[in-house]
Amino acid sequence: MSHWETGRRVPTQADVVSLLAAAGVTGDEKRRLLEMARNAGEPNWLAVGIPGIPHQLAGVVECERAASDVVQWSPMAVPGLLQITDYARAASLAAGLSPSDVETRAMVRASRREVLMRRSPLRLHALIGEYAIRDVIGDSEVMADQLRHLRSTAELVNVTLQVVPSHVGWHPGLVGPFVLYEFPDSPPTIHFEHHRSGTFVVDAAEVRGYRQAVLEIGKLALSPEASAELIGTIADERERAR
């Protein structure tokens, strides 16, 4: 079983059936886990969302807890790990979620930030598109608070935050956002968030391609110092618009 936990071996479907029976797992959760077992041999997999806390979000949370390093390219929105509760709530409301689902997701967002503050904190390199810090999610007050939070979080020794200007020409990040997770004892994983689902990719060739994309996007980004200055300037603008 230790080999399953570390990812060295994949349990067979029969193994999973036995474990679920011993644990008393039934119903929808049993069907979901058996579906995962059937697809466990695939190099990539899709996690489909459900109301409340989607399976793919649960997968993201586990990746964040287990990872030693995360690189996130987020061109259009503030990365989840860096979102304040009011920003997350406003984004969920705009997406048409029910009030109960909005609050559930907001609480999950808030709890995710713990990985940046724990004793052995996650190292985060956030590459954020300029659009994400200029667009107003919620209202000017929410955005001002969000930008202040970005700037203060960027002062942590384990966080590197860089803004990629809007008018820098073509680069691989224009294809879309992604997150690269690096683990101490497991292969790296790429995550792509979709409208109602997410995809996790562990294929080594794909991971190499996205590592190269990180390098190319990073070359176009402002320095951490210049990024903090720009974020502060826009935060001041939002403060005046309150």
N, C-alpha and C positions, 0 to 999 in steps of 0.2 A: 504493500500500500504506500510505503514511503516513496517508491518510484513514481506512482501516480501523482502524489502531491508535488513532486519536484518537476514533473513533466517528462521524466526519462522514458516512461512507458504510458501507453493509453489503455485504460480498462476496456475489456470487451463488453459487448451489449449484455452478455450473460452475467458478467461480473456486476454490472450496474443493476440488473434485475435483482440479483441476490442481495446487494447492499440496500436497495430501496425497500425490499421486503423486510429485511432485518430492522430497518429504521422506521418502518410503518408508514412510508410515504405513499400516498394514493392520489387519485384524481388528476386534476390539471397539472399539478407539479410533477407527478410521476410521468405523465405523457411528455412534458417539456424536457425532463432530464433524459428520458429514453430517446427523444429526438436528437438531443445533443450527443448522446452516445453513438447513435447511428452515423452522425456526421463527424465524429471525433478524428477520423483518419484524414480528413480533408485539410489542405494547407491553410485555408481561410474559412471563416464561418460568418453567418448572418445572425444577429440577435434582433428579434422583432419586439417592438414595444407593446405594452399593455397599459391601460389606465392606471394612474397612481405613480408607481415606480416601475418604469419599463425594465425588462430584462437587460437590455443593452446598457442602461444607466447603472444597474447593479454591477454589470461587468466592468464598466468604467471605474466605479468606486473601488472595486477589488484591485484593479490594475494600479490605481493611484496609491493604494495602501501597500502593495507589494513592491512597487518600483523604487529604484534608487535614483533614477533620473528621468525627467520628462521634457521633451521638446514639443511645443505646441505652436502650430501656425494657425492663426485665427484672423482672417482678413476682414470679416464683416461684423463681428461681435466680440465683446470682452470674453476671454476664456473662462470656462466654468469655475476653475479653481480660484479665479480672481474676482468673481462677481460678488457684489454685496447683495444682501437679501432683497432690498427694494428693487434693484435692477433685475434680479432673477424673477421676482414676482411680476414685474411689469412685462418682461419678455414672455412669460407663460400666459398672462392674461391676453396679450396681443395675439398669441397663438391659438386662442379660443378654448383653453382648458377650463374645466369647471373650477369653482372656487376651492373645493376640497383638494383637487389635484394640484392646483397652484400652490397651496400652502404646504402640501407634502413635498413637492419638488423644491420649494424654497428652503425647507428645513434640511433636505438632503444636501442642497448646495452649501448651506452654512456649515454643516458637519464636515464636508469635504475639505474645508480649509485647514482642518487640524493637521493634515499631513505636512504642511509647511512649517508648523510650529512645534512638532513633537521633538523628543530628545535627539533622534537621528533623523533630521528632516529630509524630506524629498528635495532634490535639486531640480528647480524648474527654470527652463529657458523659454520664455514666452515671446514669440514673434507676432506682433499685432498690426493689422492693417490700419492705416491712418483713418479710414472710413469708420472703423469701430470706435474710435475715440471722439470723432466729430459728430456722428449720428446721435440723435437724442432718443434714448429708450426710457419710457416713462415720462419724465418732464425735466426741465433744466435743473431742478433741485436734486433729483435722483442722479442725473448725470454728473453734476458737480461733486456729489458725495462719492460716486463711483470712481471718478478720476482722482480724487484725493486719496481714495483707498489704493488705487493702482500705484500712485507715486509713493505712498508710505510702504506698501508691500515690496516695491522694488528696492527698498533700502535694506531688506534682509540679505544676509550674505549668501543664502542658498537660492536666491531668486535673481535672474537676469531678465530684464524686460527691454525689448527693443521695438520701436515703431518703424514699420516699412512705409515710406511715403507713397502717396497715391499715384504719382505720375513718374514712374521709373521704367516704363516700357514692359515688354513681356518678360515673365519669369515663371518657373514651374509652379509657384504658389497660386497663380491665377486659375489653375485647374480646380482648386477647392481647398478647404481646410483639412487638417489632419493632425494627429497626435502620435508621437513616437515614444513608446515606453521602453525603458531599459531596466532589466531585472538583475539582481545579484547572481541568481542560480538558474535562470530560465532564459530561453531565447527572447529577443526583443519582439515587440508587437506594435503594429500600426493600427490605429483606430480611425474610422471615418464615421462621422455622425450624419444621418439622413433625417428626413422630415419625421418619420415615425419608426425608425429602426436605426441600427448601426452595424457596421461591418468591422470585424477584427481580422487582420492579415498578419500571418507569421512566416510566410514564404521568404526565405533568405534573400533571394534576388530582388524581391519587391522592397524589402527593408533596406537593402543597399541603395536602391534607387531613391528612396525617400531621405536617406541620410545625405545623399548628394544634393537633393532638393533643399534640405536645410542649409547646407553650405552656400548654395547659390542665393537663396532668399536672404541669408544673413549678410552677404556682401552688399546687398542693397539697403539694409536697415540702417537707421541712425544709431549712433553709439548709445549705450545706456544713459550717459549723461545728457546728451542732446534729446533723447526720448523723454526723460524726466522733465526737462525744461519745456518741451512742447506740450506734454500732458498738463503741466502746471499752468501754462498760458491758456489752454482751452478750458481748464477748470475755472480760471478767473473769469473767462467770458461767460461760462454757464452761471457762475455766482451772480454776475451782474444782471443776468436775464431772469433770475428767480422771481 
